Amino acid sequence: MKIAIAADHGRFPLKAALVEQLRKAGHAIEDLGTHAEASVDYPDFAHAVATLVADAKVDRGILVCGSGVGMSIAANRHRGVRAVVCSETYSAKMSRAHNDSNVLCLGERVVGPGLAWDIVAIWLAEPAEGDRHARRREKIELA
């Protein structure tokens, strides 16, 4: 799977750990930064990942900030992006199964590296369900 990933300045250590694990799992990673502690604006990184997802240049995106919330709000401004904040595995699984989420947002201040990887692994493995869920997802795109 081809995955775009980005984080803001305070969260790039968790992003780096996830990149390493994703590569070990065989995924192609497009790391959009940031790579330093210099202050950056998280929406710039959210928009960069969301654009690649919306344009189908990557299969999925992962964003990391303090809570995951700001990244999610920014990413969801893009048509075709269904970004979700997850801080436990059940929401990750259900966001894929029912909502076909394509951008995962994590809060480094909320989850540690071990739980973050568990969330990512479940989110990547879970297929989207069809039937009533597909019909409901289509209605999301009407706005």
URLINSUL-V465074 format. One record per run of one state. SS is the DSSP state (A for helix, B for strand, O for the rest). FROM is the first residue (numbers start at 1). TO is the last residue. Records with the same first field share a line. If there is no record, write none. Layout:
SS->FROM-TO ; FROM-TO
This chain:
O->1-1 ; 8-11 ; 25-27 ; 32-41 ; 55-59 ; 66-68 ; 76-82 ; 86-88 ; 98-102 ; 108-112 ; 126-131 ; 141-143
B->2-7 ; 28-31 ; 60-65 ; 83-85 ; 103-107
A->12-24 ; 42-54 ; 69-75 ; 89-97 ; 113-125 ; 132-140
